[in-house]
Amino acid sequence: MPLIQGTVIAVQANYYVVRLDKLLQTPLLCTRRSRLKKIGQTIMVGDRVGVEEVDLTTLQGAIAEVQPRKTEFPRPPVANAEQILLVFSLAEPPLEVWQLSRFLVKAESTELSLGLCLNKQDLVTEQELQQWRSRLESWGYAPIFISVAQNQGLDQLQQTLANKITLMAGPSGVGKSSLINHLIPGESQRVKTVSGKLQKGRHTTRHVQLFELPQGGLLADTPGFNQPDLLVTARDLIRYFPEVKTAIAANACQFQDCLHREEPGCHVRGHWERYEHYLKFLEESQQQELQLHHRPDQESNLKLKMNASGLESYEPKLATKKYRRHSRRLNHQNLHEFYEQQTLKELSELPTEETDLP
């Protein structure tokens, strides 16, 4: 019997929610065939799968086949995404240039198509709006300005999302969940207010899930995060700044391995707004490469730490015996083992019935 094709729209523990291409509109709750587990086949949100043993009464089935992926986004885990939509707000919380630049570089490094959406345009003046438009266009982007609260600019956004699998990302509190509620009527999303102290929203989305858009296409809402890891090499970093792609393609530098910092004959450095961002990210990338090159083994006296911005560093471990106390449970366990050994020792020293009795 031929397999029924579908798309995984959610992963819940060891179960997979699959939307079938045909047959019925309600998704199935599926398990994975043990043979897929034996060969190490993982299943991600966005995977195209073949389902067998479909039970229309219980709405259950079993995934028997996973088709090859066109793209794979490891963090968050989404397969077959075609584009990334970055969502930021112009106000409440205000748009942070450094944070936006970091998200853009990370999104560019995925090699997927990139769209930029700026929400809450109703909270800024027309002059501020035009200033942001000109500024971002100089970076190489054509942002879509919207207001979910005032229902502005959403038609253009829907055209961008139609008939594609889109990965939506951005910092907390910018209105991603509210946007999904508007794009997909009837979809209930937990939306919490923006923190008044930090002007940042709380992380209300807990897991990756694909939502079906009325006009066609799927939208993946990802868990909110404030600082994505760059994880790009120092040599490739410049490729992720569209404003200098023309200069790079024209071989504007004297050396092919130019890092556009202090090299002679470099015509890329210093003539564009985000150059300071580039230098900061370059330093971060070089530190990551150095740490990966000299990563200590498990027996080393160093331990890995990560700060709030996602940067990794190593620091000496504390000596366990000198600075750390064992738990009560471990102390009781050791004491019990000691008494047990003493008892066995005493029993072994008792005379035997046949040879040691007088």
N, C-alpha and C positions, 0 to 999 in steps of 0.2 A: 504494500500500500504506500503510495507516495507521501512524503512528508508535507505538512502544511507550513508554509513560510510565514514568518512574522519578525517583529522587532522587539528586543528587550527594552522595556521602558522603566523598569525599576528592579533593584536587587534588595531582597529582604532576607538576611541571614543566608540560609541554604535554599531559598526559594527565589524564583524569577517571575516577574510579571511580564507577560508577552502579549503584545497587541498583534493579532493576526491580520494578514493582508486581506483576507476574504473570510467568508463563513459567518462571522458574527462581530458585533461592535464591542462587546464587553471583553476586556482582557482576560487571559487565562493565568492561573497560578500554577507554575510549572516547577518540576524538579529537574535535576540533571542526571542523565544516564551515567551509570558507574564507569562505563568504558571511556567516557570523556574525562572523568577524573583520573583514571589510570594513565592516560596519555598526557596528563598535565594541562588539559585544555581549560583555560579560564573563561568565564562568561562575564561580560561587562555590559553596562547600560549602553544601548546603541547597537549592540551586536545583531546581525541578521542571523536568524536561527531557523532550523527545521524542527517541527514539533510532531510527535506521534502520540497515539493513544489519547486523542482528544475526547474528553467527556463533557458533552454539552450540558449535562444536568448539574454536575458539580463544578463546571468551569475549571477543570484541571487538565494537565497534560504533562508530557515529558520531553525535554529538549534532547534530541538525538544527534544534532549536527549544528556546528557553528561555521558560518561562511567566512572566508578570508576577509580581514579588515582592510578598508581603504586608508583609514587613519586611526591612530591610537593616541589618546591623550591620557598620560599616566596619572596626573594629579590635577584635578579629580579624574577618576577612571571613567572615560567615555570613549566609545568606539565610533568610527565612521562620521565624526563631526566634520562639517564642511566649512564652518566659519565661526569666529568668536565675536560676540557682541560685548563690548565693555560698557558698563552703565555707571555713570558718575552723576553727581548732583552739582548744580551751580551754586546752591546755597542750602544751608541747614541739612547737612554740614557743608561748609564752603569747599570749593574745588581746590585741592592741594596739588600744586604743579609737580612737585617731586614724586608724590604718590602716583599721579596720573602717568608720569613718564615711566616709572617703574613697571606699571601694569602694561603699558604699551610695548615696552621692550620685551617683556615676558610673552605677550601675545604674538608679537612679530616672530619670536624664536620658534613658535609652533609650526610655522610655514602655512598656517591656515589663513583664509581671507579674514580681514579684520574690519569691524564696524565700530564706530564710537557714538554712543548715545548719551546726551547730557540732559538730565531731568531737572524739573523745577524751574523752568525758564520764566514762569510767572512771578518768581521772587526776585528777579534782577531787572534792571532797566534795559531799554532797547540799546542804549549806547554800550552798556557792559556786554550785551549779547553780541554785538558786532565786533567788539574788541576780542572776545574769545574766539569768534569765528575766524577773524583774520590771523590771530595768533596760532591757532591749531592748523589752519591751512598752510602757514609757513612751516609747520612741522611735517606736512605731507598728508594731512587728514581732512576729511570732509565730514564734520560731525553732524548728527541729526539732533536738533533741539526739540525737546518735548516737555509737556507738563501733564502728568497723569491726573493730577487734581483738576485741571482745567480742560482735559481732553484735547490737548494741542499737539500737533505733529505726529500723532499715532498712525495715521494712514500711511505716511511715508515709511515709518518703521515696519509696519506690517508687510509692505511690499518687499522690504529687505529680507524679511524672515520667511517669506512664502516658499514652500516646497523644498526647504533645506533643513538639515540638522544643525542647529545653532547652539553653541556653548556660551551661556551668559555668565559673566563674571564681573566683579567690582567690589568695592569696600562695603561695609555694612552701613545701613541707614540711608542709602541713596534712593531707595524706592524700588528695588528689584521685585520684591514680593507683591507690592502694589501694582507694578507693571504687569506681572503675570496675571493677577486677578482681573485686570482690564482686558488683556489680550485673550484670555481664555475664560469666558463667562461661566460661572458655576464652579470654578476651581477654587477651593478654599485653601488659602495660605495664611499661616500665622504671621501677623505683622505687629511688631512692637514699636513703640515710640522711640524717637532718637534721644539719646542721653543728653540732658541739659548741661551737664558738667563737661563732658568730652566732645559733645556734638558728633557722636558716632552712634550708629545703631547697634542693637544687640544681634548676635548671630542667631537668627530665627530658623534658618534652613539647616537641617541635620544631615541630609544625605542627598546624593545625586538622583534626580528623577527627570524623565522625559515627559513633557506635556505636549499633547496634540493641539496644534493651532487650527482654528476653524477654516482658515484659508489654505490649509495644507502646510506640512512641515512639522518638525518637532523642535521643542525648545528645552534645553537642559539647564535647569537652575542648579547652581553649584553651591556648596556650603560657603558662607561668607568668610572672607579672610581679609586682613588689612595689609599685609606685606607679602606678596608672592615671592618665592625664591627665584632668583634669576637663572642660576644653573646654566650659564652660557660660557663658552670659552672666550678668553681675552681676544683671540684672533678673529672670532666671528662677530664679536659685539657690535662693531661699526655697521654691519649689514642690517641691523635692526633699528637704524635711524633713517627713515625714508628721506629726510631733508638733505642727506649727503649721498644718496645712492647715485645720483648723476655724476658727482665728482669721483666716486669710487669706480664707477663703470668706465670713466674716461681716463683711468690710471693717472690720477692727478698727483700721486706721490712718487718720489724717486725710488723707493724700495717697495718690493712686493709684500714684505712682511711688516710694513709700517704699522705702528700702533697709534699714529696720529697724536703723539704727545710732544716729544722733543726732537724727533728725527729731522735731519736737514732735508730740505726740498719737499716738505709736506705741505700740500695746499688744501688740506681738509681742516686742520685744527684752527680753533679760535674765531671762526667767522659765522657762527650760528648760535642761536639762543641756548640750545640744550648741550652745548659743548661741556659745560661744567658737570652736567648729569653724566655725560659719557665718561669723563675722567673719574668720577666717583664710582660708577658701575665697573669701570675697567679695573680700578684698584680692588674692588670686591671680588671680581672674577679671578684676578691673579692670586689673591689670598686663598680662594677656594681651590685653585689648581695646585698651589703649593701645599696645602693641607692634604689634598688627595694623594700627592706625590710622596709625602712623608707621613702618611697616616699610621699612627702607632698600632701595634697588634694588641690583642686582648691582655697580654701579660705585661704591658707597659705600665709605667707609673703615671701616665697621663690619662685624663678623661676628657671626652668631648662635651662641650656646652654650646647652647644656641641662645642668642639674645633675642630681644623682642622684635628686632628687625630682620631676623632670619639668618644672621651671620654666625658661622661656626668658629669656635676657637677651642684650644686645648689648655688645660690647667692641671697642675699636679694633683694626684689623688691623695686623700688623707690616709695616713697609715692606720689600718683597721684596728690593730691591737692597742695602739697608743691613744687614739682619739675617739674611738667608737665603742659604745657599750653593747654587749649582746642583749637580745631581748630576754624577758623573763621566761618565755617558752623555751628558748634555746638553753638557758641556764638550768631549768628544771629537767630538760631532756638529758643534758650532760651529767647532771647529778644522778639521775636515774640509772644511766649507763654505768657510772662509777660504782654505785652500790651493787648493781647486778654483777659486775666483774668481780667485786670483792667477795660476794656470796659464792660465785662459782669457784673462786680461788680457795675459799675456806672449805667448800665441799670436796675439792680435789685433794686436800690435805688430810681428810679423815681416813682412818684405816679401813682397808677392805675386809670383807667378811672372811675370806679364805686365808690370806697370807699375813695380815697384820694383827689379827686378834691373838691374844696370848693363849 
